[in-house]
Amino acid sequence: MLDLASELLPVLRAGSAVAVVTITAVPRSAPRGVGASMAVAADGRVIGSISGGCVEGDAVLLSHAVLRDGVGRTARFGFSDEAAHAAGLACGGSIDVVVYRIDPADSAALSTLELAAADRRITIGVTCSGSNPGSLVLPERLPLDESAVATGGMLLAAYDGSDVVVIAHLPRPRLIIAGAADHAAALCRVASAAGFAVTVCDPWELLVTRERFPDADRLVAGLPHEHLRSIPLDELDERTAVCVLTHDERLDVPALRIALSLPIGFVGAMGSRATAARRAQLLRQSGVDDAGLARLHSPLGLDLQGTTPDETAISVLAEIIAARHRGTGLALRDLSGAVHRATPVDRSCAPDSALTPEALR
């Protein structure tokens, strides 16, 4: 439910209850993973998606049943040998879900949603087995390790003997762009749309404007290497990316030297192969060793052969995402195996029933 926080809060504050459908397990391939949610408001409005449209109709029916009586339910959506008539996922897979009601007076749920909407790090659990599925469990009542806090997952018999699916919200990953030319504006647009919190830094104050970068979270008029040096380390993590687009070795070499010393997951620099070779030489002279240079993505971007700033921005963002998730960057049709690598969990949360008329009563 945390992925819907900004949309759920106005509904709840207006005094309306919502039913939330959260994926608890993906026994077979599915478009979305564990923790993804959709919701149905009392007025019938549907918020979000759990499959891209394949099973939403049945999920809405189950949600209305939960809205009526407030009793949480679990179910499995998708094709199965036992229920060939069930709504199927486009990928031919199936998902397990828990459906639960959130009322406007639920202060714990509201506080959790408010933290998620404010892009704060927050975790909550939802029971998905036992006699009372769909109960929200605050993190202090769960045996959470760092991995569960960061990524969520399944905890077996973790709360009064019930299995609990842990839903985690992390602040948006950060992208720091050095340089404020047209390619930077395009990268800011596509990265913001993809969920990054973007900072743009450039010495020229006339270029770093809200008109040029309406989607940026932060604009900094100053030297990129000084800005990078000023960022507290606790604001950086392996999801942070730095892209240097300044096209001026007086700016990009100091910025890259600092960026390569930070505990972040991606450092890239735009330029031709000749520029990349010259830059690498200067970085070595400034004290960057071979291990540091091996971390540098330059020339920046995947080989999409696009030429416009927007096409180039897509190739850059694609490389950032591929590096974070250890993707190959190859066409899926040229690969074999599952489209999405499975996220390991202890086991599937078994549904208490298939989606039958009895389950809707």
C-alpha positions as CSV (number, residue, x, y, z in Angstrom):
1,M,0.0,0.0,0.0
2,L,2.9,2.3,0.5
3,D,3.4,2.8,-3.2
4,L,-0.1,4.3,-3.3
5,A,0.3,6.6,-0.3
6,S,-0.1,9.9,-2.1
7,E,-3.4,8.8,-3.7
8,L,-4.8,7.0,-0.6
9,L,-4.3,9.8,1.9
10,P,-6.9,12.3,0.3
11,V,-9.5,9.5,0.1
12,L,-9.0,8.5,3.8
13,R,-8.9,12.1,5.0
14,A,-12.2,12.7,3.2
15,G,-13.7,10.1,5.5
16,S,-13.9,7.2,3.0
17,A,-12.6,3.7,3.7
18,V,-10.5,1.8,1.1
19,A,-9.8,-1.8,0.4
20,V,-6.2,-2.6,-0.5
21,V,-5.0,-5.6,-2.6
22,T,-1.4,-6.4,-1.9
23,I,0.7,-9.0,-3.7
24,T,2.1,-11.4,-1.1
25,A,3.8,-13.9,-3.5
26,V,4.4,-14.6,-7.2
27,P,4.3,-18.4,-7.6
28,R,4.8,-17.9,-11.3
29,S,5.9,-15.0,-13.5
30,A,3.9,-11.8,-13.1
31,P,4.2,-8.1,-14.2
32,R,4.6,-6.8,-10.6
33,G,6.3,-8.1,-7.5
34,V,5.6,-8.7,-3.8
35,G,4.4,-5.6,-2.0
36,A,2.8,-4.0,-5.1
37,S,-0.8,-2.9,-4.4
38,M,-4.0,-1.5,-5.8
39,A,-6.9,-0.1,-3.9
40,V,-10.6,0.4,-4.3
41,A,-12.4,3.3,-2.6
42,A,-15.9,3.1,-1.3
43,D,-17.2,5.1,-4.3
44,G,-15.8,2.5,-6.6
45,R,-12.7,4.3,-7.8
46,V,-9.8,2.1,-8.5
47,I,-6.3,3.3,-7.6
48,G,-3.2,1.6,-8.9
49,S,-2.7,-1.8,-10.5
50,I,-1.4,-5.2,-9.6
51,S,-1.1,-6.8,-13.0
52,G,-1.5,-4.2,-15.7
53,G,-5.2,-5.0,-16.2
54,C,-5.2,-8.8,-16.3
55,V,-6.8,-9.6,-13.0
56,E,-8.0,-6.3,-11.8
57,G,-11.7,-7.1,-12.4
58,D,-11.6,-10.0,-9.9
59,A,-9.5,-8.0,-7.5
60,V,-12.2,-5.2,-7.5
61,L,-15.0,-7.8,-6.8
62,L,-13.0,-9.1,-3.8
63,S,-12.3,-5.6,-2.6
64,H,-16.0,-4.7,-2.6
65,A,-16.6,-7.7,-0.4
66,V,-13.9,-6.6,2.1
67,L,-15.3,-3.1,2.1
68,R,-18.7,-4.4,3.0
69,D,-17.8,-6.6,5.9
70,G,-14.2,-5.5,6.8
71,V,-13.0,-9.1,6.9
72,G,-9.6,-9.6,5.2
73,R,-9.2,-12.2,2.6
74,T,-6.5,-14.0,0.6
75,A,-6.7,-15.3,-2.9
76,R,-4.7,-16.5,-5.9
77,F,-5.2,-14.9,-9.3
78,G,-4.2,-16.4,-12.5
79,F,-4.4,-19.7,-14.4
80,S,-4.3,-22.9,-12.5
81,D,-5.1,-26.6,-13.2
82,E,-8.0,-26.4,-10.7
83,A,-9.5,-23.1,-11.9
84,A,-9.0,-22.9,-15.6
85,H,-11.8,-20.3,-15.8
86,A,-9.9,-17.8,-13.5
87,A,-8.7,-14.6,-14.9
88,G,-5.2,-15.1,-16.3
89,L,-2.1,-12.9,-16.2
90,A,-0.8,-11.8,-19.6
91,C,2.5,-13.6,-18.8
92,G,0.6,-16.8,-18.0
93,G,1.6,-16.6,-14.3
94,S,-0.2,-16.2,-11.0
95,I,-0.1,-14.0,-7.9
96,D,-1.1,-14.5,-4.3
97,V,-2.8,-11.5,-2.7
98,V,-4.2,-10.3,0.6
99,V,-7.1,-7.9,0.6
100,Y,-7.7,-5.7,3.6
101,R,-9.7,-2.6,4.6
102,I,-8.2,0.6,5.9
103,D,-10.6,3.0,7.7
104,P,-10.2,6.8,8.1
105,A,-9.9,6.4,11.8
106,D,-6.8,4.0,11.6
107,S,-4.2,6.4,12.9
108,A,-1.3,3.9,12.6
109,A,-2.1,3.4,8.9
110,L,-2.5,7.1,8.3
111,S,0.9,7.9,10.0
112,T,2.6,5.2,7.9
113,L,1.1,6.5,4.7
114,E,2.1,10.0,5.5
115,L,5.7,9.0,6.0
116,A,5.7,7.2,2.7
117,A,4.1,10.1,0.9
118,A,6.8,12.3,2.3
119,D,9.4,10.0,0.7
120,R,10.6,8.8,4.1
121,R,12.0,5.3,4.8
122,I,9.2,3.2,6.3
123,T,8.2,-0.4,6.7
124,I,5.0,-2.1,7.7
125,G,3.7,-5.7,7.8
126,V,0.4,-7.2,6.7
127,T,-0.7,-10.6,8.0
128,C,-1.5,-13.0,5.2
129,S,-2.4,-16.3,6.9
130,G,-4.2,-17.5,10.0
131,S,-7.6,-16.4,11.3
132,N,-7.3,-12.7,10.7
133,P,-5.5,-12.0,7.4
134,G,-5.0,-8.4,6.4
135,S,-4.1,-7.0,9.8
136,L,-1.5,-4.2,9.7
137,V,1.6,-4.8,11.9
138,L,3.9,-2.0,12.9
139,P,7.6,-2.7,12.4
140,E,8.6,-2.7,16.1
141,R,6.4,-5.8,16.5
142,L,8.2,-7.7,13.8
143,P,11.6,-9.5,13.8
144,L,13.1,-7.4,11.0
145,D,16.6,-7.5,9.7
146,E,18.2,-4.9,7.5
147,S,17.3,-6.7,4.3
148,A,13.6,-6.9,5.2
149,V,13.6,-3.2,6.2
150,A,15.1,-2.3,2.8
151,T,13.3,-4.6,0.4
152,G,10.4,-6.2,2.2
153,G,9.6,-9.9,1.8
154,M,7.9,-12.7,3.7
155,L,8.3,-13.5,7.4
156,L,6.9,-16.9,8.4
157,A,4.8,-17.2,11.6
158,A,6.2,-13.7,12.6
159,Y,3.1,-12.3,14.3
160,D,0.9,-14.4,16.6
161,G,1.7,-17.4,14.4
162,S,0.6,-15.7,11.2
163,D,2.8,-15.2,8.2
164,V,3.5,-11.5,7.4
165,V,4.4,-9.9,4.1
166,V,6.7,-6.9,4.8
167,I,6.1,-3.9,2.6
168,A,9.0,-1.4,2.5
169,H,9.3,2.1,1.1
170,L,12.6,3.6,0.5
171,P,13.2,7.2,-0.5
172,R,13.5,7.7,-4.2
173,P,16.9,6.9,-5.6
174,R,19.0,10.1,-6.2
175,L,20.5,11.2,-9.5
176,I,23.0,14.1,-9.4
177,I,23.6,15.7,-12.8
178,A,26.7,17.9,-13.2
179,G,26.0,20.3,-16.1
180,A,22.9,22.1,-17.2
181,A,22.9,21.9,-21.0
182,D,20.1,20.4,-23.2
183,H,21.2,16.8,-22.5
184,A,21.0,17.4,-18.7
185,A,17.5,18.8,-19.2
186,A,16.4,15.7,-21.1
187,L,18.0,13.4,-18.5
188,C,16.2,15.3,-15.7
189,R,12.9,14.8,-17.4
190,V,13.1,11.1,-18.0
191,A,14.8,10.3,-14.7
192,S,12.2,12.2,-12.8
193,A,9.5,10.3,-14.6
194,A,11.2,7.1,-13.7
195,G,11.1,7.9,-10.0
196,F,14.5,9.5,-9.3
197,A,15.0,12.5,-7.1
198,V,17.1,14.7,-9.4
199,T,19.6,17.3,-8.4
200,V,21.1,19.5,-11.2
201,C,24.4,21.4,-10.5
202,D,26.2,23.8,-12.7
203,P,28.4,26.9,-12.1
204,W,26.3,29.0,-14.5
205,E,23.3,30.4,-12.5
206,L,21.6,31.4,-15.7
207,L,21.4,27.8,-16.8
208,V,20.3,26.2,-13.5
209,T,16.7,27.6,-13.5
210,R,13.3,26.2,-12.7
211,E,12.1,27.0,-16.2
212,R,14.8,24.8,-17.7
213,F,14.5,22.0,-15.1
214,P,10.9,22.0,-13.8
215,D,11.1,18.4,-12.7
216,A,14.3,18.7,-10.6
217,D,14.0,18.2,-6.9
218,R,17.0,20.5,-6.3
219,L,18.9,23.1,-8.3
220,V,22.5,24.1,-7.3
221,A,24.4,26.9,-8.8
222,G,28.0,26.1,-8.0
223,L,31.0,23.9,-8.8
224,P,29.9,20.2,-9.1
225,H,32.8,18.8,-7.2
226,E,32.1,21.2,-4.3
227,H,28.5,20.2,-4.2
228,L,29.4,16.5,-4.2
229,R,31.9,17.0,-1.4
230,S,29.2,18.7,0.7
231,I,26.6,15.9,0.6
232,P,26.4,14.1,3.9
233,L,27.3,10.4,3.5
234,D,24.1,9.3,5.1
235,E,22.2,10.8,2.2
236,L,24.0,8.5,-0.3
237,D,23.6,4.8,-1.0
238,E,24.2,2.2,-3.6
239,R,21.1,3.5,-5.5
240,T,22.6,7.0,-5.9
241,A,23.9,7.9,-9.4
242,V,26.1,10.7,-10.6
243,C,26.2,11.7,-14.2
244,V,28.8,14.3,-15.4
245,L,27.6,16.1,-18.5
246,T,29.7,19.3,-18.3
247,H,31.9,18.7,-21.4
248,D,34.6,20.7,-19.7
249,E,37.6,18.8,-18.2
250,R,38.1,21.7,-15.7
251,L,34.8,20.8,-14.2
252,D,34.3,17.1,-15.0
253,V,37.6,15.8,-13.8
254,P,37.3,17.2,-10.2
255,A,33.6,16.2,-10.1
256,L,34.4,12.6,-11.2
257,R,37.4,12.3,-8.8
258,I,35.0,13.2,-5.9
259,A,32.2,11.0,-7.2
260,L,34.4,8.0,-7.5
261,S,35.4,8.3,-3.9
262,L,31.8,8.3,-2.6
263,P,29.8,5.2,-1.5
264,I,27.4,5.3,-4.5
265,G,26.4,2.7,-7.1
266,F,26.9,4.5,-10.4
267,V,29.2,7.2,-11.8
268,G,29.1,8.1,-15.5
269,A,30.4,10.7,-17.8
270,M,29.3,11.7,-21.3
271,G,31.7,12.2,-24.2
272,S,33.3,10.6,-27.2
273,R,35.8,7.7,-26.8
274,A,38.6,10.2,-27.4
275,T,37.2,12.4,-24.6
276,A,36.8,9.4,-22.3
277,A,40.4,8.3,-22.9
278,R,41.7,11.8,-22.3
279,R,39.6,12.1,-19.1
280,A,40.8,8.8,-17.8
281,Q,44.4,10.0,-18.2
282,L,43.7,13.2,-16.3
283,L,41.9,11.2,-13.6
284,R,44.9,9.0,-13.1
285,Q,47.1,12.0,-12.8
286,S,44.7,13.4,-10.1
287,G,45.1,10.2,-8.1
288,V,42.3,7.9,-9.2
289,D,43.5,4.3,-9.3
290,D,42.6,1.6,-11.8
291,A,39.9,0.2,-9.4
292,G,38.3,3.7,-9.4
293,L,38.5,4.1,-13.1
294,A,36.9,0.6,-13.5
295,R,33.8,2.0,-11.8
296,L,33.4,4.8,-14.3
297,H,30.8,4.4,-17.0
298,S,32.2,6.3,-19.9
299,P,31.2,6.8,-22.7
300,L,27.9,7.0,-20.9
301,G,24.8,5.2,-22.0
302,L,23.7,2.0,-23.7
303,D,24.0,1.5,-27.5
304,L,20.6,2.6,-28.7
305,Q,22.0,4.7,-31.6
306,G,19.7,7.6,-30.7
307,T,21.0,11.1,-31.4
308,T,18.6,13.6,-29.9
309,P,18.9,14.7,-26.3
310,D,15.8,12.8,-25.3
311,E,17.0,9.6,-27.0
312,T,20.4,10.0,-25.4
313,A,18.8,10.5,-22.0
314,I,16.9,7.3,-22.4
315,S,20.1,5.4,-23.2
316,V,21.8,6.9,-20.1
317,L,18.9,6.1,-17.8
318,A,18.8,2.6,-19.2
319,E,22.4,2.0,-18.3
320,I,21.8,3.3,-14.8
321,I,18.9,1.0,-14.3
322,A,20.7,-2.0,-15.8
323,A,23.7,-1.4,-13.6
324,R,21.6,-1.2,-10.4
325,H,19.7,-4.4,-11.1
326,R,22.6,-6.2,-12.9
327,G,20.7,-6.4,-16.1
328,T,22.4,-7.3,-19.4
329,G,21.0,-4.5,-21.5
330,L,20.2,-7.1,-24.2
331,A,16.9,-7.5,-26.0
332,L,14.7,-9.9,-24.0
333,R,13.9,-12.0,-27.1
334,D,17.6,-12.8,-27.3
335,L,17.7,-14.2,-23.8
336,S,16.2,-17.3,-22.2
337,G,14.6,-17.9,-18.9
338,A,12.3,-15.8,-16.8
339,V,11.7,-12.2,-17.9
340,H,12.0,-11.0,-14.2
341,R,14.4,-12.7,-11.9
342,A,12.5,-14.0,-8.9
343,T,12.9,-12.2,-5.6
344,P,13.7,-14.9,-3.0
345,V,11.2,-15.2,-0.2
346,D,10.7,-18.0,2.4
347,R,7.7,-19.4,0.6
348,S,4.4,-18.4,-1.0
349,C,1.7,-17.2,1.4
350,A,-0.9,-19.8,0.6
351,P,-4.4,-18.4,-0.2
352,D,-7.3,-19.4,1.9
353,S,-9.5,-19.9,-1.1
354,A,-9.6,-19.5,-4.9
355,L,-11.8,-16.6,-6.1
356,T,-15.1,-18.3,-5.9
357,P,-18.6,-16.9,-5.2
358,E,-18.2,-18.1,-1.6
359,A,-15.0,-16.0,-1.2
360,L,-17.0,-12.9,-2.1
361,R,-19.7,-13.3,0.5
